[in-house]
């Protein structure tokens, strides 16, 4: 009989949290400043740009980065729950998580 290492529920929880944190950091890094215009929020607002109008002068670039990133995630079906479980980005998480 081979020896097996059993993780306590606390250790399993820490491993899971670590994986969730790594995924969150990875996604944040991918989406950070995606589609940046090269201008500041202040410039976008003062120039009355389409982004400033769309996002009501409230950090238009930040909202744009977020919206564009989620649009890409949805379009590429990375976050699609109907994909095969192995291919799903969040497949390692349990329903509770």
MARKEKE-423627 format. One record per residue: residue number from 1; residue in three letters; x, y, z of N, C-alpha, C in turn. Coordinates in steps of 0.2 Angstrom, whole numbers, plus 5000, padded with zeros to 4 digits. Atoms other than C-alpha are relative to their C-alpha. Layout:
NUM:ala:X:Y:Z:X:Y:Z:X:Y:Z
...
***
This chain:
1:unk:5004:4994:5000:5000:5000:5000:5004:5006:5000
2:unk:4996:4994:5000:5007:5017:4995:4998:5005:5005
3:unk:5002:4995:4996:5007:5031:5007:4997:5006:4996
4:unk:5004:4994:5003:4995:5045:5003:5000:5006:5005
5:unk:5001:4994:4996:4995:5063:5009:4993:5002:4999
6:unk:5006:4997:5000:4979:5069:5014:5000:5007:5003
7:unk:5001:4993:4998:4975:5087:5015:4994:5001:5005
8:unk:5005:4998:4996:4965:5094:5029:4995:5005:4996
9:unk:5005:4995:5004:4949:5104:5024:5003:5007:5000
10:unk:4997:4993:4999:4959:5120:5030:5005:5000:4995
11:unk:4994:5000:5005:4974:5115:5019:4997:5000:4993
12:unk:5004:5000:5007:4962:5112:5004:4997:5006:4998
13:unk:5003:4994:5001:4954:5128:5007:5005:5005:4998
14:unk:4994:4996:5001:4971:5137:5007:5002:4999:4993
15:unk:4997:5002:5007:4976:5128:4990:4995:5003:4996
16:unk:5005:4997:5005:4959:5133:4982:5000:5008:5000
17:unk:4999:4993:5000:4961:5151:4988:5006:5003:4996
18:unk:4994:4998:5004:4978:5152:4981:4999:4999:4993
19:unk:5002:5000:5007:4972:5146:4964:4995:5005:4998
20:unk:5005:4995:5002:4958:5158:4964:5004:5007:5000
21:unk:4996:4994:5000:4970:5172:4969:5004:5000:4993
22:unk:4996:5000:5006:4982:5167:4955:4996:5001:4993
23:unk:5004:4998:5006:4968:5167:4942:4997:5007:5000
24:unk:5003:4993:5000:4961:5184:4948:5006:5004:4998
25:unk:4994:4996:5001:4979:5191:4947:5001:5000:4992
26:unk:4999:5002:5007:4981:5183:4929:4995:5004:4996
27:unk:5005:4997:5004:4965:5190:4923:5000:5008:5001
28:unk:4999:4993:4999:4968:5207:4931:5006:5003:4995
29:unk:4994:4998:5004:4985:5208:4922:4998:5000:4993
30:unk:5002:5000:5007:4977:5203:4905:4996:5006:4999
31:unk:5004:4995:5001:4964:5216:4907:5002:5007:5001
32:unk:4997:4994:4998:4974:5230:4914:5002:5005:4994
33:unk:4999:4995:5005:4973:5245:4902:4999:4998:4993
34:unk:5001:5002:5007:4967:5235:4887:4997:5005:4996
35:unk:5003:4995:5004:4963:5246:4873:5001:5007:5001
36:unk:4998:4993:4997:4971:5261:4881:5000:5005:4994
37:unk:5000:4995:5005:4969:5277:4870:5006:5003:5000
38:unk:4994:4996:5000:4985:5284:4875:4999:5007:5004
39:unk:5001:4993:4996:4977:5299:4884:4997:4998:5007
40:unk:5002:5000:4993:4972:5302:4902:4992:5000:5000
41:unk:5008:4999:4999:4954:5301:4909:4999:5008:5000
42:unk:5001:4993:5000:4956:5320:4912:4999:5003:4993
43:unk:5000:4997:5007:4960:5323:4893:4993:4997:4997
44:unk:5006:5003:5003:4945:5311:4888:4994:5005:5002
45:unk:5006:4996:4997:4933:5321:4899:5000:5007:4997
46:unk:4999:4993:5002:4940:5339:4894:4998:5000:4992
47:unk:5001:5000:5008:4939:5334:4875:4993:4997:4998
48:unk:5007:5003:5001:4922:5327:4877:5000:4994:4995
49:unk:4999:5006:5004:4927:5311:4869:4994:4995:5000
50:unk:5006:5005:5000:4915:5297:4864:5000:4996:5007
51:unk:5000:5004:4994:4921:5287:4879:4998:5004:5006
52:unk:5003:4995:4995:4918:5302:4891:4993:5000:5000
53:unk:5007:4999:5001:4901:5304:4884:4996:4993:5002
54:unk:5003:5007:4999:4897:5285:4885:5000:4998:5007
55:unk:5000:5002:4993:4903:5283:4903:4999:5006:5005
56:unk:5002:4994:4996:4897:5300:4909:5005:5003:5004
57:unk:4994:4996:4997:4914:5308:4913:5002:4997:5007
58:unk:4998:5003:4994:4917:5296:4927:5005:4994:4999
59:unk:4994:5005:5002:4934:5287:4924:4998:4996:4994
60:unk:5002:5004:5006:4929:5283:4906:5005:4995:4998
61:unk:4996:5005:5003:4945:5274:4902:5000:4993:5005
62:unk:5001:5006:4996:4943:5262:4917:4994:4996:4999
63:unk:5006:5004:5002:4926:5258:4912:5000:4997:4994
64:unk:4999:5002:5007:4931:5256:4894:5005:4993:5001
65:unk:4996:5005:5000:4945:5244:4899:4996:4994:5003
66:unk:5004:5006:4997:4933:5233:4910:4995:4998:4995
67:unk:5006:5002:5004:4919:5233:4897:5004:4996:4994
68:unk:4996:5003:5005:4932:5229:4883:5002:4993:5002
69:unk:4997:5006:4997:4940:5215:4893:4994:4995:5000
70:unk:5006:5004:4999:4923:5207:4897:4997:4998:4993
71:unk:5003:5002:5007:4917:5208:4879:5005:4995:4997
72:unk:4995:5005:5003:4933:5199:4874:4999:4993:5003
73:unk:5001:5006:4997:4930:5186:4887:4994:4996:4998
74:unk:5007:5003:5002:4912:5183:4882:5001:4998:4992
75:unk:5000:5002:5007:4916:5183:4863:5004:4994:4999
76:unk:4996:5005:5001:4930:5171:4864:4997:4994:5004
77:unk:5003:5005:4996:4919:5160:4876:5004:4997:5005
78:unk:4995:5002:4994:4933:5159:4889:4996:4998:5006
79:unk:5004:5001:4994:4920:5161:4902:4993:4996:4999
80:unk:5006:5004:5001:4906:5151:4894:4999:4994:5004
81:unk:5002:5006:4996:4898:5139:4906:4998:4994:4996
82:unk:5002:5006:5004:4892:5128:4892:5006:4996:4996
83:unk:4994:5003:5003:4910:5124:4886:5001:4993:5003
84:unk:4998:5006:4996:4917:5107:4890:5003:5002:5006
85:unk:4997:4998:4993:4922:5107:4908:5007:5000:5000
86:unk:4993:4999:5000:4940:5104:4904:5003:5006:4997
87:unk:4998:4994:5004:4941:5119:4893:4998:5006:5003
88:unk:5002:4994:4996:4932:5131:4905:5005:5003:5004
89:unk:4995:4996:4996:4943:5144:4913:4999:4999:5007
90:unk:5001:5001:4992:4935:5141:4930:4999:4993:5002
91:unk:5002:5007:4998:4934:5122:4929:5003:4997:5006
92:unk:4997:5003:4994:4945:5119:4944:4996:5002:5006
93:unk:5003:4998:4995:4933:5128:4955:4993:4996:5001
94:unk:5006:5003:4999:4918:5120:4964:4994:5005:4999
95:unk:5006:4996:5000:4900:5126:4963:5000:5006:5005
96:unk:5000:4996:4994:4902:5134:4980:5004:5006:4999
97:unk:4995:4995:5001:4917:5144:4975:4998:5005:4995
***
